[in-house]
Amino acid sequence: MVRVAGEGEPPPPQMSPDGTGVRGDLHIVVRVAEDERFERQGSDLITALEVSFADAALGGSVSIETLDGVSETDLDAGTQHGELFRLDGKGVPDLRTGQRGDLVVVVHVVVPRRLSNKQRELITALRDAERPAPPPPKDSARNNTASKDSASKGSGKGGFGKATKKEDSSAKSPGFWGKVKDSFGT
C-alpha cells in the first residue's frame, strides 16, 4: 500500500462548508501481477537459467532474461546444478530508497532425454575416461596356490592366519534385513 499525503478526500461539508479545509491522505493498494519468469523476494528477483551439461562443464557466455531485456554474463566452468549467482541492480526498485535489488539466478543443468549417435558416442567416451581403469585380471590357478601358501605360513608360526569365508560368515552381523526379521520374531 502506498500513502500519498494531502491527496485524499476533501473535508466533509460540516467541517468546511466551502471545501477549503485540509484534504485527507490517498491510500493506493498496489497488486503486482505474477510473471512466470521471475519470483519476487523483496526487491530481489529470482529466476532459473537452464544450461546444457556441456555449458555447465565448460563454462562460457550465457544470455539471461531480465526486466530490462536480455543480459549477457559469463558462466564459470564446472558450474553445478542448483548453484546461484547474482546480477547486481537487475531486480525491482525499492519504493522508499529507489535502489534496485538483484536478480538471483539459479542454474538448472538440463540433461538431454534423447541423444544423437554422435552425442551418445562422445558422452560414452567421457564416461569411460572418468571411470577408473579396472584392475588387471587375476590368474585363478596362481592366486589359489598363493593364498593357500600365505594362510599356512601365517598360521604355522602361531600367529593369526587369514580367515576363510566360512569363518567370516559366522562372525558377520545379521545385517539390516536380518535385524528387521528378528524384530518381528520370524
C-alpha positions in Angstrom: 0.0 0.0 0.0 1.2 3.5 -0.9 0.1 6.6 1.0 0.1 10.0 -0.7 -0.4 12.8 1.9 -3.0 15.5 1.2 -4.4 14.0 -2.0 -7.4 12.2 -0.5 -11.0 13.2 0.1 -11.8 16.8 0.9 -13.2 17.5 4.4 -16.9 16.9 4.8 -19.3 19.9 4.3 -20.0 20.0 8.1 -16.3 20.7 8.8 -15.6 23.0 5.9 -18.7 24.3 4.0 -16.6 26.0 1.3 -14.3 22.9 0.8 -11.1 24.7 1.7 -10.1 22.5 4.6 -7.2 20.0 4.8 -7.6 17.1 2.5 -7.1 13.6 3.7 -4.5 11.1 2.5 -4.8 8.9 -0.5 -4.1 5.2 0.1 -3.3 3.2 -3.0 -3.4 -0.6 -3.0 -0.9 -2.0 -5.5 -1.2 -5.5 -6.7 1.7 -6.8 -8.7 0.9 -9.3 -11.4 2.9 -12.5 -11.3 5.4 -13.2 -14.0 6.2 -16.8 -14.9 9.9 -15.8 -15.5 10.6 -14.3 -12.0 9.8 -14.9 -8.4 9.9 -11.8 -6.2 11.6 -11.7 -2.8 11.5 -8.1 -1.5 13.3 -6.0 -4.1 15.3 -9.1 -5.4 14.0 -11.3 -8.3 14.8 -15.0 -8.6 14.9 -16.7 -12.0 16.0 -20.1 -13.3 18.6 -20.5 -16.1 18.6 -23.7 -18.0 22.0 -24.7 -19.3 23.2 -27.8 -21.1 25.6 -30.2 -19.5 28.4 -29.1 -21.8 27.9 -25.4 -21.0 27.9 -26.2 -17.2 31.1 -28.2 -17.5 33.0 -25.9 -19.9 31.5 -22.5 -18.9 31.1 -19.6 -21.3 28.8 -16.7 -22.1 25.1 -17.1 -21.4 22.0 -14.9 -22.0 19.7 -14.2 -19.1 16.3 -12.5 -19.4 15.9 -9.5 -17.0 13.3 -6.9 -16.5 15.3 -4.6 -18.8 15.8 -7.1 -21.6 18.5 -9.7 -22.2 21.8 -9.5 -20.3 25.0 -11.5 -21.2 27.1 -12.9 -18.4 29.9 -15.5 -18.1 29.2 -18.9 -16.6 32.1 -20.4 -14.7 33.5 -23.8 -15.9 32.3 -26.6 -13.6 29.0 -24.8 -12.6 26.8 -27.3 -10.7 23.0 -27.8 -10.8 21.4 -25.6 -8.2 24.3 -23.1 -8.0 23.3 -19.4 -7.5 24.8 -16.2 -8.8 23.7 -12.6 -8.7 23.3 -9.8 -11.2 23.6 -6.6 -9.2 21.0 -3.9 -9.8 18.8 -6.1 -12.1 15.9 -6.5 -9.6 12.9 -4.4 -8.7 13.4 -0.8 -7.4 12.6 -0.2 -3.7 9.8 2.3 -3.3 11.4 4.0 -0.3 15.0 4.2 -1.4 14.8 3.9 -5.2 17.7 1.4 -5.2 17.2 -1.7 -7.3 17.5 -5.2 -5.9 19.5 -8.0 -7.5 18.5 -10.7 -9.9 19.4 -14.1 -8.3 19.9 -16.8 -11.0 19.5 -20.4 -10.1 21.3 -22.7 -12.6 19.4 -25.8 -13.8 21.6 -28.3 -15.7 19.4 -29.9 -18.3 20.3 -33.5 -19.3 19.0 -34.4 -22.7 16.5 -37.3 -22.9 17.3 -38.2 -26.5 20.8 -38.3 -27.9 22.0 -38.4 -31.5 24.5 -41.1 -32.3 27.4 -38.6 -32.2 26.3 -37.3 -28.8 26.0 -40.8 -27.4 29.4 -41.7 -28.7 31.0 -38.6 -27.1 29.3 -39.0 -23.8 30.2 -42.7 -23.6 33.8 -41.7 -24.3 33.6 -39.1 -21.5 32.1 -41.7 -19.1 34.8 -44.2 -19.9 37.5 -41.6 -19.4 36.1 -40.7 -15.9 35.9 -44.3 -14.7 39.0 -45.7 -13.1 40.8 -48.5 -15.0 39.6 -51.9 -14.0 42.2 -54.0 -12.0 44.1 -56.5 -14.1 42.5 -60.0 -14.3 43.8 -62.3 -11.6 45.3 -65.7 -12.7 43.0 -68.0 -10.7 45.4 -71.0 -10.6 48.3 -68.9 -9.4 46.1 -67.0 -7.0 44.7 -70.1 -5.3 48.2 -71.6 -4.5 49.5 -68.2 -3.3 46.6 -67.7 -0.9 47.0 -71.3 0.5 50.7 -70.7 1.0 50.2 -67.4 2.8 47.4 -68.9 5.0 49.6 -71.8 6.0 52.6 -69.6 6.6 50.6 -67.3 8.9 49.0 -70.0 10.9 52.2 -72.1 11.1 54.0 -69.5 13.2 51.3 -69.5 15.8 50.1 -66.2 14.5 46.7 -65.2 13.1 46.3 -66.7 9.7 44.0 -65.4 7.1 40.3 -66.2 7.8 38.4 -68.3 5.4 35.0 -67.4 4.1 33.3 -69.9 6.5 34.9 -68.2 9.4 33.9 -64.7 8.1 30.2 -65.6 7.7 29.9 -66.9 11.3 31.3 -63.6 12.6 29.1 -61.4 10.4 26.3 -59.3 11.8 22.8 -60.3 10.6 22.6 -57.1 8.5 19.7 -54.7 8.1 17.1 -57.2 6.8 18.2 -59.8 9.4 17.6 -57.3 12.1 14.1 -56.4 10.7 13.2 -60.1 10.6 14.5 -60.5 14.2 12.4 -57.6 15.4 9.2 -59.3 14.0 10.2 -62.6 15.6 10.4 -64.5 12.3 
